[in-house]
Amino acid sequence: MITETIPSAVFFDWDGTLVDTLPLILRAHNHVRTHMGYEPWSVQDFKINVVHYSSRELYGPLYGERADEAMQILTTYMEQHHLKNLEILPDSLELLEYLKGCDIPVGIISNKRHEFLVREIAHLEWEHLTRVTIGAGFAPKDKPSADPLLMAIKQCNLKPGANIWYVGDSETDMITAQKAECSAILVRHNHDNENLIEEYNPLYVFDDCKNLQNSLFSCNQLLTKKA
């Protein structure tokens, strides 16, 4: 697939899109659930709950008056383990470097707690590849609200529109893009997510980061020839 235009900016989800820390996040939440006297989540339970909401918005309904205690347990576990369990998904670094070389603004918008997101980007030494980083708790509301994406767009001195891409792997990402009136871009990473394609009709669907980069490169080549 070759994209028809080059985007004005590309904003990315983090976990499951550029890096793989989902197994760690599941372990962290199950550490909390065990401490709080609940049964651990299965992978399916995890996807239903955590993939759709940030922890700060999820823990109130889950743990009620003990929500602050649960958040502290989660925070402590993540502080101890998150940098040691950070895996880069194939070709994600090359994609970000390509976008920077094209002078296309890049941002990272995640439901991971903001300070953890910033630390992980710094740990990978990727700070120079992103113009704006927004994690959970930084905007008034977290994804699937449009707030984080709209904040990032504003910080880049841009306006929402179809020329702004939000790239992710989940339903939450598709909803966030559409609420912000931007283009939803789905990266599949070998997951069965036909339901997302049918329900949200993303502008483009790519198998992986390399596929996305190749499409942008081909589009760029075509536009250069026409010029």
Backbone as CSV, one residue per row, in Angstrom:
resi,resn,N_x,N_y,N_z,CA_x,CA_y,CA_z,C_x,C_y,C_z
1,MET,0.832,-1.192,0.000,0.000,0.000,0.000,0.871,1.250,0.000
2,ILE,0.525,2.216,-0.857,1.227,3.500,-0.880,0.242,4.573,-0.430
3,THR,0.620,5.351,0.562,-0.260,6.419,1.018,-0.389,7.470,-0.074
4,GLU,-1.513,8.168,-0.059,-1.774,9.165,-1.100,-1.108,10.491,-0.806
5,THR,-0.886,10.783,0.466,-0.263,12.040,0.863,0.712,11.794,2.003
6,ILE,1.593,12.758,2.205,2.498,12.736,3.351,1.832,13.487,4.498
7,PRO,1.748,12.918,5.697,1.073,13.602,6.801,1.847,14.828,7.274
8,SER,1.125,15.783,7.854,1.756,16.972,8.429,2.434,16.662,9.753
9,ALA,1.934,15.654,10.459,2.522,15.195,11.717,2.028,13.788,11.986
10,VAL,2.824,13.011,12.697,2.443,11.650,13.054,2.617,11.477,14.558
11,PHE,1.525,11.166,15.221,1.558,10.906,16.658,1.331,9.420,16.882
12,PHE,2.056,8.859,17.847,2.049,7.417,18.071,1.577,7.067,19.472
13,ASP,0.841,5.977,19.560,0.684,5.259,20.812,2.051,4.655,21.157
14,TRP,2.227,4.182,22.372,3.515,3.653,22.816,3.475,2.123,22.944
15,ASP,2.826,1.618,23.992,2.799,0.181,24.242,1.986,-0.551,23.177
16,GLY,2.602,-1.527,22.560,1.936,-2.302,21.532,2.050,-1.712,20.143
17,THR,2.564,-0.484,20.058,2.728,0.179,18.759,4.200,0.360,18.423
18,LEU,4.974,0.927,19.353,6.408,1.127,19.151,7.250,0.210,20.036
19,VAL,6.732,-0.099,21.213,7.454,-0.987,22.134,6.483,-2.034,22.668
20,ASP,7.031,-3.104,23.232,6.216,-4.168,23.791,6.481,-4.274,25.286
21,THR,5.576,-3.734,26.096,5.666,-3.896,27.545,4.357,-4.457,28.105
22,LEU,3.480,-4.934,27.235,2.178,-5.411,27.704,2.291,-6.578,28.687
23,PRO,3.205,-7.542,28.485,3.333,-8.606,29.495,3.693,-8.052,30.876
24,LEU,4.571,-7.043,30.906,4.941,-6.426,32.182,3.733,-5.749,32.817
25,ILE,2.958,-5.019,32.015,1.808,-4.296,32.552,0.785,-5.273,33.129
26,LEU,0.577,-6.404,32.463,-0.325,-7.423,32.997,0.188,-7.941,34.333
27,ARG,1.485,-8.224,34.425,2.060,-8.695,35.689,1.893,-7.648,36.785
28,ALA,2.070,-6.381,36.421,1.956,-5.305,37.409,0.532,-5.215,37.960
29,HIS,-0.453,-5.253,37.070,-1.839,-5.173,37.534,-2.230,-6.404,38.346
30,ASN,-1.731,-7.567,37.962,-2.044,-8.768,38.733,-1.346,-8.769,40.086
31,HIS,-0.198,-8.129,40.176,0.465,-7.929,41.474,-0.448,-7.111,42.391
32,VAL,-1.056,-6.073,41.835,-1.997,-5.251,42.598,-3.224,-6.070,42.991
33,ARG,-3.793,-6.788,42.037,-5.022,-7.540,42.295,-4.806,-8.596,43.375
34,THR,-3.678,-9.264,43.340,-3.382,-10.257,44.373,-3.288,-9.599,45.744
35,HIS,-2.599,-8.473,45.806,-2.457,-7.746,47.076,-3.824,-7.295,47.599
36,MET,-4.720,-6.906,46.690,-6.024,-6.378,47.089,-7.056,-7.484,47.332
37,GLY,-6.644,-8.759,47.126,-7.527,-9.864,47.410,-8.415,-10.283,46.259
38,TYR,-8.030,-9.933,45.032,-8.809,-10.275,43.848,-8.095,-11.356,43.044
39,GLU,-8.863,-12.053,42.225,-8.285,-13.035,41.317,-7.474,-12.317,40.234
40,PRO,-6.344,-12.874,39.832,-5.568,-12.255,38.739,-6.370,-12.230,37.449
41,TRP,-6.065,-11.257,36.615,-6.698,-11.159,35.306,-6.098,-12.169,34.342
42,SER,-6.915,-12.692,33.478,-6.416,-13.405,32.304,-5.986,-12.365,31.278
43,VAL,-5.366,-12.815,30.212,-4.987,-11.886,29.138,-6.225,-11.200,28.573
44,GLN,-7.315,-11.962,28.440,-8.548,-11.391,27.902,-9.138,-10.353,28.845
45,ASP,-9.143,-10.647,30.157,-9.613,-9.673,31.147,-8.795,-8.392,31.056
46,PHE,-7.502,-8.571,30.935,-6.582,-7.435,30.849,-6.907,-6.560,29.649
47,LYS,-7.121,-7.191,28.503,-7.408,-6.430,27.286,-8.721,-5.673,27.404
48,ILE,-9.714,-6.282,28.043,-11.003,-5.625,28.201,-10.885,-4.383,29.077
49,ASN,-10.069,-4.457,30.111,-9.978,-3.376,31.082,-8.879,-2.364,30.775
50,VAL,-7.636,-2.806,30.829,-6.517,-1.872,30.795,-6.291,-1.284,29.413
51,VAL,-6.528,-2.051,28.366,-6.282,-1.531,27.024,-7.233,-0.377,26.697
52,HIS,-8.373,-0.327,27.367,-9.371,0.687,27.055,-9.273,1.922,27.949
53,TYR,-8.689,1.776,29.135,-8.671,2.902,30.076,-7.306,2.992,30.752
54,SER,-6.932,4.220,31.121,-5.718,4.389,31.903,-5.975,3.924,33.336
55,SER,-4.911,3.644,34.061,-5.067,3.132,35.424,-5.768,4.136,36.324
56,ARG,-5.467,5.420,36.157,-6.072,6.418,37.056,-7.589,6.480,36.869
57,GLU,-8.082,6.170,35.666,-9.519,6.181,35.432,-10.158,4.832,35.736
58,LEU,-9.347,3.786,35.759,-9.863,2.428,35.983,-9.915,2.058,37.465
59,TYR,-8.944,2.532,38.233,-8.795,2.034,39.597,-9.877,2.518,40.553
60,GLY,-10.471,3.689,40.318,-11.567,4.141,41.163,-12.739,3.173,41.150
61,PRO,-13.281,2.874,39.975,-14.382,1.898,39.910,-13.987,0.501,40.398
62,LEU,-12.725,0.111,40.188,-12.305,-1.235,40.574,-12.107,-1.380,42.085
63,TYR,-11.465,-0.403,42.701,-11.019,-0.568,44.083,-11.644,0.414,45.070
64,GLY,-12.494,1.304,44.565,-13.244,2.174,45.453,-12.376,2.986,46.386
65,GLU,-12.635,2.890,47.693,-11.907,3.679,48.687,-10.429,3.298,48.767
66,ARG,-10.072,2.144,48.243,-8.673,1.699,48.284,-7.943,1.998,46.970
67,ALA,-8.551,2.840,46.127,-7.957,3.135,44.824,-6.570,3.757,44.959
68,ASP,-6.392,4.673,45.895,-5.081,5.319,46.069,-4.027,4.302,46.512
69,GLU,-4.412,3.400,47.405,-3.498,2.344,47.842,-3.109,1.461,46.667
70,ALA,-4.095,1.096,45.841,-3.825,0.250,44.682,-2.899,0.950,43.697
71,MET,-3.123,2.246,43.475,-2.268,2.994,42.555,-0.837,3.062,43.069
72,GLN,-0.662,3.186,44.367,0.680,3.251,44.930,1.411,1.920,44.756
73,ILE,0.697,0.809,44.935,1.292,-0.512,44.736,1.700,-0.684,43.273
74,LEU,0.818,-0.260,42.366,1.127,-0.345,40.939,2.338,0.508,40.595
75,THR,2.365,1.730,41.117,3.474,2.647,40.833,4.798,2.076,41.309
76,THR,4.809,1.526,42.512,6.045,0.960,43.068,6.533,-0.207,42.222
77,TYR,5.620,-1.073,41.811,6.002,-2.224,40.984,6.580,-1.759,39.649
78,MET,5.924,-0.808,39.025,6.395,-0.313,37.733,7.752,0.376,37.867
79,GLU,7.938,1.134,38.918,9.230,1.802,39.136,10.363,0.790,39.218
80,GLN,10.082,-0.354,39.801,11.114,-1.372,40.008,11.405,-2.188,38.754
81,HIS,10.431,-2.286,37.841,10.554,-3.258,36.758,10.470,-2.705,35.341
82,HIS,9.919,-1.504,35.128,9.529,-1.157,33.760,10.709,-0.971,32.807
83,LEU,11.839,-0.443,33.255,12.952,-0.233,32.336,13.653,-1.541,31.977
84,LYS,13.561,-2.532,32.853,14.210,-3.817,32.597,13.392,-4.692,31.647
85,ASN,12.166,-4.304,31.391,11.279,-5.127,30.562,10.793,-4.376,29.330
86,LEU,11.654,-3.509,28.814,11.288,-2.660,27.678,11.854,-3.261,26.395
87,GLU,10.974,-3.704,25.511,11.397,-4.310,24.251,10.916,-3.455,23.080
88,ILE,11.826,-3.132,22.182,11.485,-2.329,21.008,10.852,-3.238,19.962
89,LEU,9.705,-2.850,19.448,9.085,-3.619,18.378,9.870,-3.435,17.077
90,PRO,9.887,-4.439,16.228,10.725,-4.391,15.017,10.483,-3.141,14.177
91,ASP,11.592,-2.468,13.815,11.615,-1.353,12.868,10.960,-0.071,13.384
92,SER,10.570,-0.036,14.656,9.956,1.196,15.163,10.968,2.328,15.242
93,LEU,12.195,2.036,15.647,13.225,3.076,15.702,13.508,3.611,14.308
94,GLU,13.628,2.730,13.338,13.913,3.152,11.964,12.786,4.032,11.415
95,LEU,11.554,3.720,11.779,10.421,4.527,11.347,10.499,5.936,11.924
96,LEU,10.790,6.049,13.200,10.901,7.365,13.823,12.057,8.163,13.229
97,GLU,13.160,7.489,12.963,14.307,8.169,12.357,13.973,8.645,10.942
98,TYR,13.212,7.844,10.220,12.812,8.240,8.869,11.941,9.489,8.912
99,LEU,10.980,9.521,9.812,10.098,10.678,9.935,10.882,11.928,10.328
100,LYS,11.832,11.763,11.226,12.658,12.919,11.609,13.462,13.410,10.413
101,GLY,14.002,12.472,9.627,14.759,12.858,8.437,13.912,13.588,7.414
102,CYS,12.611,13.308,7.404,11.668,14.001,6.503,11.142,15.296,7.114
103,ASP,11.579,15.607,8.331,11.124,16.792,9.058,9.620,16.771,9.293
104,ILE,9.088,15.580,9.554,7.681,15.423,9.911,7.594,15.340,11.433
105,PRO,6.872,16.249,12.079,6.778,16.226,13.540,6.222,14.900,14.054
106,VAL,6.814,14.429,15.134,6.419,13.165,15.752,6.105,13.415,17.229
107,GLY,5.079,12.746,17.727,4.780,12.809,19.151,4.386,11.437,19.665
108,ILE,4.527,11.237,20.984,4.142,9.997,21.640,3.015,10.309,22.617
109,ILE,1.895,9.604,22.471,0.732,9.827,23.329,0.283,8.473,23.855
110,SER,0.334,8.313,25.163,0.109,6.994,25.750,-0.751,7.096,26.998
111,ASN,-1.390,5.987,27.352,-2.074,5.897,28.640,-1.154,5.355,29.728
112,LYS,0.119,5.200,29.409,1.095,4.879,30.449,1.329,6.134,31.282
113,ARG,1.487,5.968,32.566,1.724,7.111,33.455,2.849,7.985,32.891
114,HIS,2.622,9.298,32.907,3.486,10.216,32.165,4.955,10.080,32.547
115,GLU,5.252,10.028,33.846,6.659,9.977,34.252,7.332,8.687,33.802
116,PHE,6.583,7.576,33.768,7.148,6.314,33.286,7.414,6.392,31.780
117,LEU,6.495,6.987,31.057,6.672,7.142,29.615,7.913,7.968,29.304
118,VAL,8.080,9.067,30.007,9.244,9.930,29.791,10.540,9.176,30.093
119,ARG,10.540,8.401,31.181,11.739,7.638,31.548,12.075,6.583,30.493
120,GLU,11.048,5.928,29.966,11.292,4.878,28.975,11.854,5.462,27.681
121,ILE,11.319,6.588,27.253,11.849,7.242,26.052,13.293,7.674,26.280
122,ALA,13.579,8.206,27.468,14.953,8.610,27.794,15.878,7.395,27.873
123,HIS,15.389,6.291,28.435,16.186,5.071,28.549,16.611,4.555,27.177
124,LEU,15.713,4.690,26.196,16.023,4.259,24.833,16.812,5.316,24.054
125,GLU,16.968,6.485,24.669,17.651,7.625,24.030,16.921,8.054,22.758
126,TRP,15.606,8.141,22.872,14.754,8.533,21.752,14.211,9.952,21.902
127,GLU,14.670,10.703,22.896,14.098,12.036,23.133,14.181,12.923,21.897
128,HIS,15.273,12.790,21.130,15.471,13.660,19.968,14.526,13.312,18.815
129,LEU,13.803,12.192,18.934,12.934,11.747,17.851,11.486,12.194,18.034
130,THR,11.153,12.739,19.186,9.779,13.151,19.448,9.736,14.601,19.919
131,ARG,8.826,15.366,19.342,8.686,16.777,19.714,7.802,16.962,20.939
132,VAL,6.918,16.002,21.193,6.014,16.116,22.333,5.717,14.732,22.876
133,THR,5.660,14.626,24.198,5.384,13.365,24.869,4.289,13.604,25.901
134,ILE,3.212,12.840,25.803,2.091,13.010,26.723,1.638,11.642,27.215
135,GLY,1.797,11.424,28.509,1.340,10.189,29.122,0.124,10.428,29.993
136,ALA,-0.348,9.367,30.638,-1.543,9.462,31.475,-1.332,10.457,32.605
137,GLY,-2.342,11.280,32.847,-2.279,12.264,33.917,-1.781,13.618,33.483
138,PHE,-1.285,13.727,32.248,-0.710,14.980,31.778,-1.789,15.900,31.217
139,ALA,-2.747,15.329,30.500,-3.884,16.084,29.964,-5.056,15.953,30.942
140,PRO,-6.093,16.796,30.804,-7.243,16.705,31.710,-7.855,15.306,31.765
141,LYS,-7.954,14.633,30.619,-8.435,13.268,30.562,-7.482,12.436,29.713
142,ASP,-7.466,11.137,29.953,-6.614,10.232,29.191,-7.395,9.660,28.015
143,LYS,-6.697,8.964,27.119,-7.372,8.258,26.033,-8.407,7.285,26.614
144,PRO,-9.560,7.119,26.005,-9.918,7.500,24.632,-10.427,8.924,24.448
145,SER,-10.316,9.755,25.482,-10.605,11.175,25.274,-9.661,11.739,24.224
146,ALA,-10.112,12.765,23.518,-9.261,13.430,22.528,-8.257,14.373,23.175
147,ASP,-8.406,14.630,24.480,-7.587,15.654,25.146,-6.081,15.506,24.917
148,PRO,-5.493,14.312,25.119,-4.035,14.212,24.948,-3.584,14.501,23.527
149,LEU,-4.323,14.002,22.550,-3.940,14.219,21.155,-4.100,15.690,20.779
150,LEU,-5.185,16.308,21.202,-5.389,17.729,20.895,-4.313,18.585,21.560
151,MET,-3.915,18.209,22.764,-2.846,18.935,23.452,-1.536,18.821,22.681
152,ALA,-1.232,17.621,22.202,0.002,17.408,21.444,0.004,18.197,20.144
153,ILE,-1.127,18.183,19.455,-1.245,18.931,18.199,-1.009,20.412,18.439
154,LYS,-1.604,20.933,19.501,-1.448,22.353,19.831,0.006,22.681,20.157
155,GLN,0.687,21.783,20.883,2.081,22.021,21.246,2.994,22.044,20.027
156,CYS,2.555,21.397,18.956,3.327,21.414,17.709,2.887,22.552,16.788
157,ASN,2.031,23.443,17.310,1.533,24.597,16.538,0.801,24.162,15.270
158,LEU,0.034,23.085,15.403,-0.757,22.562,14.291,-2.234,22.563,14.666
159,LYS,-3.073,22.234,13.707,-4.504,22.126,13.944,-4.977,20.728,13.569
160,PRO,-6.003,20.216,14.269,-6.513,18.878,13.940,-7.024,18.817,12.505
161,GLY,-6.960,17.638,11.931,-7.452,17.439,10.571,-6.984,16.112,10.035
162,ALA,-7.435,15.775,8.846,-7.100,14.491,8.245,-5.610,14.354,7.961
163,ASN,-4.903,15.486,7.868,-3.469,15.444,7.605,-2.655,15.120,8.858
164,ILE,-3.321,15.040,10.009,-2.669,14.641,11.255,-2.980,13.174,11.504
165,TRP,-1.952,12.352,11.644,-2.139,10.921,11.861,-1.944,10.562,13.327
166,TYR,-2.809,9.685,13.824,-2.542,9.048,15.113,-2.450,7.547,14.878
167,VAL,-1.283,6.994,15.167,-0.960,5.597,14.861,-1.033,4.763,16.130
168,GLY,-1.838,3.702,16.091,-1.938,2.833,17.254,-2.357,1.431,16.884
169,ASP,-2.516,0.622,17.917,-2.839,-0.799,17.702,-4.142,-1.220,18.347
170,SER,-4.861,-0.290,18.998,-6.018,-0.692,19.792,-7.252,0.123,19.470
171,GLU,-8.375,-0.350,19.995,-9.636,0.370,19.849,-9.538,1.761,20.457
172,THR,-8.891,1.863,21.605,-8.723,3.159,22.260,-8.047,4.159,21.338
173,ASP,-7.047,3.714,20.607,-6.316,4.610,19.700,-7.202,5.064,18.548
174,MET,-8.000,4.156,18.013,-8.881,4.517,16.912,-9.919,5.548,17.375
175,ILE,-10.471,5.342,18.570,-11.464,6.272,19.107,-10.841,7.638,19.359
176,THR,-9.634,7.649,19.925,-8.949,8.909,20.219,-8.745,9.723,18.954
177,ALA,-8.266,9.085,17.900,-8.033,9.785,16.633,-9.323,10.365,16.086
178,GLN,-10.370,9.576,16.105,-11.628,10.032,15.528,-12.262,11.144,16.356
179,LYS,-12.154,11.074,17.676,-12.687,12.145,18.520,-11.944,13.461,18.281
180,ALA,-10.665,13.361,17.953,-9.869,14.561,17.681,-10.001,15.029,16.239
181,GLU,-10.806,14.311,15.450,-11.019,14.617,14.033,-9.714,14.560,13.245
182,CYS,-8.926,13.541,13.582,-7.684,13.254,12.867,-7.800,11.877,12.217
183,SER,-6.782,11.488,11.478,-6.805,10.198,10.789,-6.294,9.086,11.698
184,ALA,-7.102,8.053,11.833,-6.707,6.875,12.594,-5.910,5.939,11.698
185,ILE,-4.733,5.538,12.166,-3.860,4.624,11.432,-3.633,3.394,12.309
186,LEU,-3.959,2.229,11.801,-3.823,0.995,12.570,-2.569,0.240,12.149
187,VAL,-1.739,-0.116,13.133,-0.596,-1.003,12.919,-0.916,-2.322,13.607
188,ARG,-0.922,-3.411,12.858,-1.486,-4.664,13.345,-0.504,-5.501,14.167
189,HIS,0.770,-5.536,13.791,1.767,-6.341,14.505,1.298,-7.780,14.708
190,ASN,0.757,-8.373,13.645,0.373,-9.792,13.635,-0.799,-10.125,14.563
191,HIS,-1.561,-9.107,14.987,-2.726,-9.373,15.820,-3.981,-9.501,14.958
192,ASP,-4.920,-10.274,15.455,-6.207,-10.425,14.781,-7.111,-9.274,15.219
193,ASN,-7.150,-8.228,14.421,-7.975,-7.072,14.785,-8.851,-6.616,13.618
194,GLU,-9.381,-7.592,12.902,-10.313,-7.274,11.813,-11.513,-6.484,12.323
195,ASN,-11.893,-6.737,13.585,-13.041,-6.027,14.149,-12.795,-4.523,14.211
196,LEU,-11.545,-4.126,14.464,-11.224,-2.695,14.512,-11.328,-2.062,13.128
197,ILE,-10.919,-2.816,12.124,-10.987,-2.308,10.747,-12.444,-2.119,10.334
198,GLU,-13.263,-3.106,10.677,-14.676,-3.041,10.295,-15.415,-1.932,11.039
199,GLU,-15.115,-1.778,12.329,-15.877,-0.827,13.137,-15.410,0.611,12.984
200,TYR,-14.095,0.825,12.834,-13.559,2.188,12.866,-13.029,2.679,11.521
201,ASN,-12.890,1.772,10.570,-12.477,2.160,9.222,-11.289,3.118,9.238
202,PRO,-10.153,2.687,9.794,-8.981,3.577,9.814,-8.556,3.975,8.400
203,LEU,-7.926,5.134,8.297,-7.510,5.631,6.984,-6.572,4.637,6.310
204,TYR,-5.607,4.124,7.056,-4.677,3.115,6.537,-4.480,2.028,7.582
205,VAL,-4.195,0.822,7.091,-3.868,-0.314,7.951,-2.532,-0.871,7.482
206,PHE,-1.584,-0.974,8.403,-0.259,-1.491,8.068,0.034,-2.730,8.911
207,ASP,0.771,-3.659,8.326,1.119,-4.871,9.050,2.087,-4.587,10.191
208,ASP,2.994,-3.630,9.976,4.014,-3.343,10.980,4.637,-1.987,10.676
209,CYS,5.617,-1.606,11.478,6.254,-0.297,11.316,7.013,-0.198,9.992
210,LYS,7.617,-1.299,9.566,8.360,-1.287,8.312,7.429,-1.035,7.138
211,ASN,6.271,-1.652,7.169,5.276,-1.477,6.123,4.823,-0.015,6.044
212,LEU,4.639,0.600,7.201,4.252,2.020,7.251,5.364,2.894,6.663
213,GLN,6.601,2.635,7.073,7.723,3.418,6.564,7.872,3.260,5.054
214,ASN,7.753,2.052,4.561,7.893,1.823,3.121,6.825,2.568,2.339
215,SER,5.614,2.604,2.890,4.529,3.309,2.215,4.806,4.803,2.134
216,LEU,5.277,5.384,3.226,5.607,6.805,3.230,6.759,7.104,2.269
217,PHE,7.736,6.216,2.254,8.876,6.397,1.350,8.420,6.377,-0.107
218,SER,7.554,5.424,-0.445,7.072,5.321,-1.825,6.264,6.548,-2.222
219,CYS,5.434,7.027,-1.300,4.642,8.229,-1.560,5.566,9.426,-1.778
220,ASN,6.579,9.528,-0.953,7.539,10.634,-1.049,8.253,10.606,-2.391
221,GLN,8.606,9.412,-2.854,9.292,9.262,-4.130,8.378,9.699,-5.289
222,LEU,7.107,9.293,-5.210,6.164,9.665,-6.262,5.942,11.169,-6.323
223,LEU,5.815,11.786,-5.140,5.596,13.232,-5.096,6.827,13.988,-5.609
224,THR,8.011,13.433,-5.313,9.245,14.076,-5.782,9.329,14.022,-7.305
225,LYS,8.949,12.882,-7.879,8.985,12.751,-9.343,7.999,13.706,-10.027
226,LYS,6.803,13.842,-9.418,5.800,14.736,-9.996,6.259,16.187,-9.937
227,ALA,6.989,16.525,-8.874,7.470,17.888,-8.723,8.546,18.203,-9.750
